[in-house]
């Protein structure tokens, strides 16, 4: 059985759990073992996934975030895609 900790990040399997078992839109639940499954992003893969890195010193990847997210500056070394 799965327990949603955050619809976009992780699912934890707990024996006997009867709560929610769905990932958010654009995410797929991926089974790891009998004790753990994870929501993995399967939406627009041409842009950074929600909560992923999108900037910072030395960052060479895209600075664009998926729809509904923006690239939020954290410090000179790290920026992250956060919800609008």
KOLDO-579844 format. One line per 2 residues: their letters; for each residue x, y, z of N, C-alpha, C, CB. Coordinates in pm, whole numbers, plus 50000, padded with zeros to 5 digits. Glycine has a CB too. Example, Ala and Ser with C-alpha at 12.3 -4.5 7.8 and 13.67 -1.06 7.14 Angstrom:
<rs>
as> 51319:49431:50780:51230:49550:50780:51320:49670:50780:51131:49553:50905 ~ 51285:49775:50708:51367:49894:50714:51290:50003:50787:51408:49940:50572 $
</rs>
This chain:
<rs>
xx> 50084:49882:50000:50000:50000:50000:50088:50124:50000:49905:50000:50121 ~ 50042:50232:49941:50122:50353:49927:50066:50466:50011:50128:50395:49782 $
xx> 50154:50552:50057:50114:50670:50132:50174:50791:50063:50159:50661:50282 ~ 50092:50887:50026:50143:51008:49962:50200:51100:50068:50033:51079:49880 $
xx> 50330:51126:50060:50395:51221:50149:50385:51359:50087:50543:51181:50176 ~ 50410:51370:49960:50391:51492:49882:50364:51445:49741:50516:51590:49889 $
xx> 50257:51493:49682:50214:51437:49554:50319:51448:49445:50089:51505:49508 ~ 50418:51536:49460:50518:51553:49356:50652:51488:49389:50538:51697:49330 $
xx> 50672:51446:49511:50806:51402:49546:50817:51253:49575:50852:51476:49664 ~ 50756:51205:49679:50780:51067:49721:50652:50997:49762:50879:51063:49835 $
xx> 50653:50868:49748:50549:50782:49805:50620:50679:49891:50460:50713:49692 ~ 50572:50654:50007:50630:50551:50092:50531:50438:50108:50669:50609:50230 $
xx> 50578:50317:50096:50490:50202:50114:50489:50164:50262:50537:50081:50026 ~ 50370:50150:50315:50353:50109:50453:50254:49993:50453:50303:50228:50544 $
xx> 50294:49879:50506:50207:49763:50508:50076:49798:50577:50274:49645:50578 ~ 49965:49769:50510:49834:49797:50566:49783:49937:50541:49838:49772:50710 $
xx> 49859:50022:50474:49816:50159:50448:49693:50159:50359:49929:50241:50382 ~ 49594:50239:50394:49471:50246:50314:49445:50387:50263:49352:50198:50397 $
xx> 49545:50473:50271:49531:50611:50226:49551:50627:50076:49628:50699:50299 ~ 49570:50752:50029:49586:50781:49887:49704:50708:49824:49602:50930:49867 $
xx> 49690:50676:49696:49797:50604:49627:49830:50666:49491:49757:50459:49607 ~ 49791:50790:49468:49812:50852:49338:49917:50962:49342:49681:50909:49286 $
xx> 49993:50973:49233:50085:51085:49216:50009:51199:49148:50210:51043:49132 ~ 50065:51318:49153:50004:51433:49087:50011:51422:48936:50071:51560:49133 $
xx> 49938:51507:48867:49938:51511:48721:50079:51534:48669:49842:51620:48669 ~ 50120:51455:48572:50253:51467:48514:50358:51386:48587:50295:51610:48513 $
xx> 50314:51306:48686:50404:51223:48765:50357:51079:48758:50411:51271:48913 ~ 50450:50984:48766:50417:50842:48762:50474:50774:48885:50472:50776:48632 $
xx> 50393:50691:48948:50439:50616:49065:50528:50502:49017:50319:50562:49148 ~ 50652:50499:49064:50749:50397:49025:50781:50310:49146:50877:50462:48967 $
xx> 50753:50182:49133:50777:50085:49240:50927:50061:49254:50703:49952:49213 ~ 50979:50066:49376:51119:50035:49403:51133:49901:49474:51183:50146:49486 $
xx> 51056:49881:49579:51056:49754:49652:50929:49751:49737:51185:49738:49741 ~ 50912:49647:49817:50789:49632:49896:50772:49741:50001:50789:49499:49963 $
xx> 50874:49822:50024:50867:49923:50128:50876:50066:50076:50974:49901:50227 ~ 50898:50080:49946:50918:50215:49895:50883:50226:49747:51061:50258:49916 $
xx> 50805:50328:49713:50778:50367:49575:50796:50517:49567:50633:50323:49528 ~ 50814:50568:49446:50846:50709:49428:50770:50768:49311:50997:50727:49408 $
xx> 50723:50892:49326:50663:50964:49214:50776:51024:49131:50563:51075:49263 ~ 50785:50986:49004:50885:51042:48913:50815:51128:48809:50968:50930:48846 $
xx> 50877:51240:48777:50819:51335:48682:50823:51279:48541:50891:51469:48689 ~ 50709:51281:48473:50699:51233:48336:50633:51337:48247:50622:51101:48329 $
xx> 50624:51461:48295:50563:51569:48218:50659:51622:48112:50519:51683:48311 ~ 50660:51751:48092:50744:51816:47990:50891:51799:48025:50708:51966:47977 $
xx> 50959:51708:47956:51099:51679:47988:51196:51773:47916:51130:51536:47952 ~ 51145:51871:47839:51234:51968:47775:51267:52082:47871:51171:52023:47647 $
xx> 51197:52087:47984:51221:52190:48084:51253:52122:48216:51097:52285:48099 ~ 51308:52198:48309:51342:52141:48439:51217:52098:48514:51421:52242:48523 $
xx> 51227:51986:48582:51112:51933:48654:51083:52016:48778:51136:51787:48693 ~ 50959:52012:48827:50925:52083:48950:51022:52045:49063:50781:52051:48991 $
xx> 51068:52147:49134:51161:52136:49246:51303:52100:49203:51111:52032:49343 ~ 51327:52092:49071:51461:52065:49021:51544:52192:49014:51454:51999:48884 $
xx> 51675:52175:48996:51765:52289:48984:51744:52356:48848:51912:52246:49002 ~ 51751:52489:48847:51734:52564:48722:51836:52677:48709:51594:52621:48714 $
xx> 51932:52682:48796:52033:52786:48786:52130:52784:48902:51968:52921:48779 ~ 52225:52876:48896:52329:52886:48997:52466:52888:48932:52318:52771:49097 $
xx> 52566:52935:49005:52702:52942:48952:52745:52804:48902:52800:52993:49060 ~ 52791:52800:48778:52837:52675:48719:52727:52591:48656:52905:52595:48823 $
xx> 52601:52630:48673:52490:52553:48616:52495:52565:48464:52352:52604:48670 ~ 52491:52452:48394:52498:52454:48248:52369:52404:48184:52614:52370:48200 $
xx> 52272:52368:48266:52144:52320:48214:52049:52434:48182:52080:52226:48314 ~ 51929:52397:48146:51824:52493:48113:51784:52574:48237:51702:52422:48055 $
xx> 51741:52696:48212:51688:52779:48321:51536:52788:48314:51749:52921:48316 ~ 51476:52709:48225:51330:52707:48212:51270:52599:48300:51289:52684:48065 $
xx> 51155:52630:48359:51084:52535:48444:50956:52488:48375:51051:52597:48581 ~ 50904:52376:48419:50779:52322:48366:50664:52419:48392:50748:52185:48428 $
xx> 50557:52404:48315:50439:52489:48328:50390:52492:48473:50326:52441:48235 ~ 50361:52611:48522:50312:52626:48659:50424:52647:48760:50231:52507:48697 $
xx> 50550:52652:48713:50665:52669:48801:50753:52781:48749:50746:52537:48812 ~ 50830:52842:48837:50923:52946:48797:51058:52918:48861:50871:53088:48837 $
xx> 51163:52974:48804:51298:52952:48856:51324:53052:48968:51405:52965:48742 ~ 51325:53004:49091:51342:53089:49208:51488:53090:49254:51250:53041:49323 $
xx> 51545:53209:49264:51682:53227:49311:51688:53192:49460:51731:53373:49287 ~ 51785:53109:49497:51806:53075:49637:51935:53141:49687:51812:52921:49657 $
xx> 52042:53119:49614:52171:53184:49642:52253:53178:49514:52246:53115:49762 ~ 52375:53232:49516:52451:53238:49391:52483:53100:49333:52579:53313:49413 $
xx> 52470:52995:49412:52502:52861:49365:52381:52776:49329:52581:52791:49469 ~ 52261:52823:49362:52144:52737:49343:52015:52816:49321:52127:52646:49463 $
xx> 51943:52780:49217:51806:52826:49192:51723:52702:49165:51799:52928:49070 ~ 51595:52707:49198:51510:52588:49194:51373:52622:49137:51495:52528:49334 $
xx> 51314:52524:49065:51179:52541:49010:51075:52524:49121:51153:52440:48895 ~ 51002:52631:49149:50899:52630:49253:50764:52665:49193:50935:52730:49367 $
xx> 50654:52627:49259:50520:52657:49206:50497:52808:49195:50413:52595:49295 ~ 50425:52849:49090:50388:52991:49073:50298:53035:49186:50317:53014:48938 $
</rs>
